[in-house]
């Protein structure tokens, strides 16, 4: 998971959805990465001046091993990330890795 405090939340989410989402989806569909999912979200709670992040993006991998050391094809071409970087601004960014132990879902 990557948490950020972008200069503009909507511009950052829009840029990720426009640039990163189609790229990473195509990459996993074509076997270029072992990643199997991606998403982004706006952090609604907690709130306040002490909260240093407002967005999160997350990558899904088939195993903890792949999450810690993801496999990317050597010939993969990363898109121009300038628009995402500009929307994020010079604000802080942090990463965390979580292992899902159990997930339940209603039928």
C-alpha positions as protocol buffer text, in pm:
chain_id: "A"
residue {
  index: 1
  type: UNK
  ca { x: 0 y: 0 z: 0 }
}
residue {
  index: 2
  type: UNK
  ca { x: 117 y: 350 z: -79 }
}
residue {
  index: 3
  type: UNK
  ca { x: -30 y: 637 z: 118 }
}
residue {
  index: 4
  type: UNK
  ca { x: 5 y: 995 z: -2 }
}
residue {
  index: 5
  type: UNK
  ca { x: -89 y: 1353 z: 72 }
}
residue {
  index: 6
  type: UNK
  ca { x: -129 y: 1493 z: -280 }
}
residue {
  index: 7
  type: UNK
  ca { x: -160 y: 1863 z: -353 }
}
residue {
  index: 8
  type: UNK
  ca { x: -493 y: 1788 z: -521 }
}
residue {
  index: 9
  type: UNK
  ca { x: -673 y: 1467 z: -423 }
}
residue {
  index: 10
  type: UNK
  ca { x: -902 y: 1465 z: -728 }
}
residue {
  index: 11
  type: UNK
  ca { x: -621 y: 1542 z: -975 }
}
residue {
  index: 12
  type: UNK
  ca { x: -404 y: 1267 z: -823 }
}
residue {
  index: 13
  type: UNK
  ca { x: -680 y: 1001 z: -827 }
}
residue {
  index: 14
  type: UNK
  ca { x: -781 y: 1104 z: -1180 }
}
residue {
  index: 15
  type: UNK
  ca { x: -419 y: 1083 z: -1301 }
}
residue {
  index: 16
  type: UNK
  ca { x: -371 y: 738 z: -1144 }
}
residue {
  index: 17
  type: UNK
  ca { x: -695 y: 617 z: -1303 }
}
residue {
  index: 18
  type: UNK
  ca { x: -601 y: 763 z: -1643 }
}
residue {
  index: 19
  type: UNK
  ca { x: -236 y: 651 z: -1656 }
}
residue {
  index: 20
  type: UNK
  ca { x: -154 y: 377 z: -1405 }
}
residue {
  index: 21
  type: UNK
  ca { x: -478 y: 175 z: -1400 }
}
residue {
  index: 22
  type: UNK
  ca { x: -486 y: 85 z: -1774 }
}
residue {
  index: 23
  type: UNK
  ca { x: -110 y: 26 z: -1779 }
}
residue {
  index: 24
  type: UNK
  ca { x: -98 y: -213 z: -1482 }
}
residue {
  index: 25
  type: UNK
  ca { x: -416 y: -397 z: -1591 }
}
residue {
  index: 26
  type: UNK
  ca { x: -269 y: -456 z: -1936 }
}
residue {
  index: 27
  type: UNK
  ca { x: 62 y: -564 z: -1779 }
}
residue {
  index: 28
  type: UNK
  ca { x: -96 y: -836 z: -1564 }
}
residue {
  index: 29
  type: UNK
  ca { x: -333 y: -949 z: -1841 }
}
residue {
  index: 30
  type: UNK
  ca { x: -31 y: -994 z: -2072 }
}
residue {
  index: 31
  type: UNK
  ca { x: 184 y: -1173 z: -1813 }
}
residue {
  index: 32
  type: UNK
  ca { x: 432 y: -884 z: -1777 }
}
residue {
  index: 33
  type: UNK
  ca { x: 392 y: -866 z: -1396 }
}
residue {
  index: 34
  type: UNK
  ca { x: 291 y: -1108 z: -1124 }
}
residue {
  index: 35
  type: UNK
  ca { x: 67 y: -842 z: -971 }
}
residue {
  index: 36
  type: UNK
  ca { x: -298 y: -949 z: -990 }
}
residue {
  index: 37
  type: UNK
  ca { x: -484 y: -637 z: -878 }
}
residue {
  index: 38
  type: UNK
  ca { x: -460 y: -265 z: -811 }
}
residue {
  index: 39
  type: UNK
  ca { x: -686 y: 1 z: -667 }
}
residue {
  index: 40
  type: UNK
  ca { x: -690 y: 349 z: -519 }
}
residue {
  index: 41
  type: UNK
  ca { x: -903 y: 527 z: -265 }
}
residue {
  index: 42
  type: UNK
  ca { x: -955 y: 850 z: -76 }
}
residue {
  index: 43
  type: UNK
  ca { x: -902 y: 817 z: 300 }
}
residue {
  index: 44
  type: UNK
  ca { x: -1223 y: 939 z: 464 }
}
residue {
  index: 45
  type: UNK
  ca { x: -1126 y: 870 z: 825 }
}
residue {
  index: 46
  type: UNK
  ca { x: -937 y: 951 z: 1036 }
}
residue {
  index: 47
  type: UNK
  ca { x: -941 y: 1324 z: 969 }
}
residue {
  index: 48
  type: UNK
  ca { x: -778 y: 1629 z: 1120 }
}
residue {
  index: 49
  type: UNK
  ca { x: -465 y: 1840 z: 1100 }
}
residue {
  index: 50
  type: UNK
  ca { x: -249 y: 1561 z: 1245 }
}
residue {
  index: 51
  type: UNK
  ca { x: -342 y: 1315 z: 970 }
}
residue {
  index: 52
  type: UNK
  ca { x: -64 y: 1324 z: 714 }
}
residue {
  index: 53
  type: UNK
  ca { x: -223 y: 1123 z: 429 }
}
residue {
  index: 54
  type: UNK
  ca { x: -539 y: 1154 z: 221 }
}
residue {
  index: 55
  type: UNK
  ca { x: -511 y: 882 z: -47 }
}
residue {
  index: 56
  type: UNK
  ca { x: -407 y: 521 z: -70 }
}
residue {
  index: 57
  type: UNK
  ca { x: -322 y: 297 z: -363 }
}
residue {
  index: 58
  type: UNK
  ca { x: -279 y: -74 z: -321 }
}
residue {
  index: 59
  type: UNK
  ca { x: -127 y: -357 z: -520 }
}
residue {
  index: 60
  type: UNK
  ca { x: -248 y: -717 z: -496 }
}
residue {
  index: 61
  type: UNK
  ca { x: -5 y: -1007 z: -542 }
}
residue {
  index: 62
  type: UNK
  ca { x: -63 y: -1383 z: -536 }
}
residue {
  index: 63
  type: UNK
  ca { x: 181 y: -1435 z: -248 }
}
residue {
  index: 64
  type: UNK
  ca { x: 374 y: -1250 z: 20 }
}
residue {
  index: 65
  type: UNK
  ca { x: 695 y: -1346 z: -163 }
}
residue {
  index: 66
  type: UNK
  ca { x: 576 y: -1165 z: -478 }
}
residue {
  index: 67
  type: UNK
  ca { x: 459 y: -862 z: -277 }
}
residue {
  index: 68
  type: UNK
  ca { x: 805 y: -830 z: -121 }
}
residue {
  index: 69
  type: UNK
  ca { x: 993 y: -894 z: -447 }
}
residue {
  index: 70
  type: UNK
  ca { x: 756 y: -845 z: -743 }
}
residue {
  index: 71
  type: UNK
  ca { x: 845 y: -990 z: -1082 }
}
residue {
  index: 72
  type: UNK
  ca { x: 829 y: -753 z: -1380 }
}
residue {
  index: 73
  type: UNK
  ca { x: 918 y: -848 z: -1737 }
}
residue {
  index: 74
  type: UNK
  ca { x: 1243 y: -696 z: -1861 }
}
residue {
  index: 75
  type: UNK
  ca { x: 1072 y: -553 z: -2171 }
}
residue {
  index: 76
  type: UNK
  ca { x: 792 y: -373 z: -1983 }
}
residue {
  index: 77
  type: UNK
  ca { x: 754 y: -6 z: -2074 }
}
residue {
  index: 78
  type: UNK
  ca { x: 646 y: 216 z: -1785 }
}
residue {
  index: 79
  type: UNK
  ca { x: 420 y: 502 z: -1897 }
}
residue {
  index: 80
  type: UNK
  ca { x: 512 y: 867 z: -1849 }
}
residue {
  index: 81
  type: UNK
  ca { x: 434 y: 932 z: -1482 }
}
residue {
  index: 82
  type: UNK
  ca { x: 481 y: 1310 z: -1495 }
}
residue {
  index: 83
  type: UNK
  ca { x: 110 y: 1389 z: -1458 }
}
residue {
  index: 84
  type: UNK
  ca { x: 81 y: 1162 z: -1152 }
}
residue {
  index: 85
  type: UNK
  ca { x: 393 y: 1317 z: -997 }
}
residue {
  index: 86
  type: UNK
  ca { x: 268 y: 1670 z: -1058 }
}
residue {
  index: 87
  type: UNK
  ca { x: -70 y: 1589 z: -903 }
}
residue {
  index: 88
  type: UNK
  ca { x: 98 y: 1430 z: -603 }
}
residue {
  index: 89
  type: UNK
  ca { x: 323 y: 1731 z: -554 }
}
residue {
  index: 90
  type: UNK
  ca { x: 619 y: 1736 z: -320 }
}
residue {
  index: 91
  type: UNK
  ca { x: 420 y: 1597 z: -31 }
}
residue {
  index: 92
  type: UNK
  ca { x: 499 y: 1289 z: 171 }
}
residue {
  index: 93
  type: UNK
  ca { x: 447 y: 935 z: 59 }
}
residue {
  index: 94
  type: UNK
  ca { x: 487 y: 613 z: 257 }
}
residue {
  index: 95
  type: UNK
  ca { x: 454 y: 242 z: 185 }
}
residue {
  index: 96
  type: UNK
  ca { x: 339 y: -57 z: 388 }
}
residue {
  index: 97
  type: UNK
  ca { x: 300 y: -428 z: 313 }
}
residue {
  index: 98
  type: UNK
  ca { x: 11 y: -624 z: 462 }
}
residue {
  index: 99
  type: UNK
  ca { x: -49 y: -996 z: 436 }
}
residue {
  index: 100
  type: UNK
  ca { x: -418 y: -1086 z: 417 }
}
residue {
  index: 101
  type: UNK
  ca { x: -478 y: -1369 z: 661 }
}
residue {
  index: 102
  type: UNK
  ca { x: -849 y: -1416 z: 606 }
}
residue {
  index: 103
  type: UNK
  ca { x: -1113 y: -1255 z: 387 }
}
residue {
  index: 104
  type: UNK
  ca { x: -1484 y: -1328 z: 413 }
}
residue {
  index: 105
  type: UNK
  ca { x: -1747 y: -1216 z: 168 }
}
residue {
  index: 106
  type: UNK
  ca { x: -2125 y: -1252 z: 158 }
}
residue {
  index: 107
  type: UNK
  ca { x: -2270 y: -1464 z: -121 }
}
